[in-house]
Amino acid sequence: MLALAGCGGSEREGLIAKGATPAYADGHVDGCASGNAAGGGIFDSPENDAARFDTDAQYAQGWSDGFETCKARMEAMVLEARLRKSKWDD
């Protein structure tokens, strides 16, 4: 659906400017933080408003989209960093 690099307020505002609902944007921001953490990022922590996830379909969709996008991006960045480090170690 919608994806935008960034974090926090600027990401939320950018998503809304591109037509996302505020609920979707809130979920995307939280899901992205969670995806970054799951993908190996050391500066993010999982975020999820469980009650809102269960009752707000737009938030849940945004969270899922943000999680998948940011987890994949973080995993790729971590892998690239490991590969670069291994070249330096040789």
C-alpha positions in Angstrom: 0.0 0.0 0.0 1.8 3.2 1.2 5.4 3.2 2.2 7.6 6.1 3.1 11.1 6.3 4.6 11.5 8.2 7.8 10.4 8.0 11.3 7.9 9.3 13.9 6.1 12.6 13.1 7.7 13.3 9.8 6.7 9.8 8.5 3.2 10.2 9.9 2.8 13.6 8.2 4.2 12.3 4.9 1.8 9.3 4.9 -1.2 11.6 5.5 0.0 14.0 2.8 0.0 11.0 0.4 -3.6 10.1 1.3 -3.3 7.7 4.2 -5.8 8.0 7.1 -4.4 9.2 10.4 -5.2 5.7 11.9 -3.2 4.0 9.1 -0.3 6.4 9.5 -0.3 5.9 13.3 -0.2 2.1 12.7 2.5 2.4 10.1 4.8 4.4 12.4 4.3 1.9 15.2 4.7 -1.1 12.9 7.9 0.4 11.3 9.5 0.8 14.8 8.6 -2.9 15.5 9.9 -4.0 12.2 13.1 -2.2 12.6 13.6 -3.9 16.0 12.7 -7.3 14.6 15.0 -6.8 11.7 18.0 -6.2 13.9 17.9 -2.5 14.5 19.4 -1.4 17.8 17.7 2.0 18.1 14.1 1.0 17.8 11.8 -0.9 20.2 8.5 -2.7 19.4 5.5 -0.5 19.4 1.9 -1.7 19.2 -1.4 -0.3 20.6 -2.9 -3.8 21.1 -6.4 -2.5 21.8 -6.4 -0.3 18.7 -4.9 -3.1 16.6 -7.8 -5.3 17.5 -10.5 -2.7 16.9 -9.2 -0.4 14.2 -8.7 -2.0 10.8 -6.9 1.0 9.4 -4.4 1.0 12.3 -3.9 -2.8 12.0 -3.3 -2.5 8.2 -0.8 0.3 8.7 1.0 -1.6 11.4 1.3 -4.7 9.3 2.5 -2.7 6.2 5.0 -0.7 8.3 6.3 -3.8 10.0 6.9 -5.8 6.8 8.5 -2.9 5.0 10.8 -1.7 7.7 11.7 -5.2 8.9 12.8 -6.1 5.3 14.7 -2.8 4.9 16.5 -3.3 8.3 17.4 -6.9 7.6 19.0 -5.8 4.3 20.9 -3.0 6.1 22.2 -5.4 8.8 23.2 -8.0 6.2 25.1 -5.3 4.2 26.9 -4.1 7.3 27.9 -7.7 8.2 29.2 -8.3 4.7 31.2 -5.1 4.8 32.6 -6.0 8.2 33.6 -9.5 7.0 35.6 -7.9 4.1 37.5 -5.7 6.6 38.2 -8.8 8.7 39.8 -10.7 5.8 
